[in-house]
Amino acid sequence: FASFWKAWPSTDRKQAKGKCLDAWKKANAERDAAVVLAHVESLKESASWRKNDGEFIPAPLVYLNNRRWEGAENSGTDSQATLGAFV
């Protein structure tokens, strides 16, 4: 969890560290830590996270609660790109 917290960009939404730790444990994210960290690093380079100085970076608690890393190894770094194929 410490590596995840350190990797998450510093924004005004980076808060509730204790709740994030609880969500990390609940999601059993430790077993997927490498995937989670790789996904966060790829998101940091995505257009949506870089837009307007990180205006659209979600809170880490939202990321963890929604388990957004799941399926990330099968998709591109920008989910909008893959969404377009289905719309």
N, C-alpha and C positions, 0 to 999 in steps of 0.2 A: 504494500500500500504506500509506503514511503516513496518509492520510485514513481508511482502514479501521481502522487500529490506534487512531487517536485517537477514532473514533466508537464503538468497542467498549466497552461498560460495564466499569468497573473492578470486578472480582471476584477472588476467590482463584484462579479458573480462567483468568484472563487472564495467560498465561505462554507461554514457548517462542516468543518473537517471531521468532527466526531460522528455526525450523521453520515458523512461519506464513508467513513471507516465501517460503520454499521452496514451500510448498503453494500460495500465491498465484500464483507463477510457473508452477508445474506445471499449475494449472487455467487458466492464461492469463486470470486474472481482471481484468487491467488493461483488456482490451477491454470488459469488462462492469462496469467500476468504478462507473458511475452507477447501474446496477441493483443492484449489491451494496450500495452505500451507502444507497440508498433503502430496500432491504429491511431492512437493519440498523436504520435509523431507525424503520421501521414496527414492527419487532419490539420495539424499546425501549418502545413504547406498548402492546404486547399484554398481555393479562391474564396469560399464562403467564410472561412475562419480569418482570412487576411483582410477581408473587405471592411472598410471604414475602421481601421485599427482594431480589429477583433470584435466589432459590435455584435456579431452573430455567434460568438462562442457561447455555448450553453453553460449553465452551472454544472460543475462536476457531479453534483448529486443527481441531476436530471440524467446525465450520461450514464451513471451507474445504475440508477433505478430502471432505466429503459434498456439496459444491457446493449448499448449501441455498438459494441465491438463484435457482437455475434453476427456472423455472416460477412464480416469485414474482410476476411481473407479471400472471399470469393468475389468481392465487388471492388470497384475502383475507389479512389480516395474521395471523389466527389459524388455523392449519392444522386445528385441531380442528373449527372451524365447517364447513369444507368436507368434512371427513372424514365428518361426520354425515349428509351427503346420500347417501353410498354405503353406510352400514351399516344 
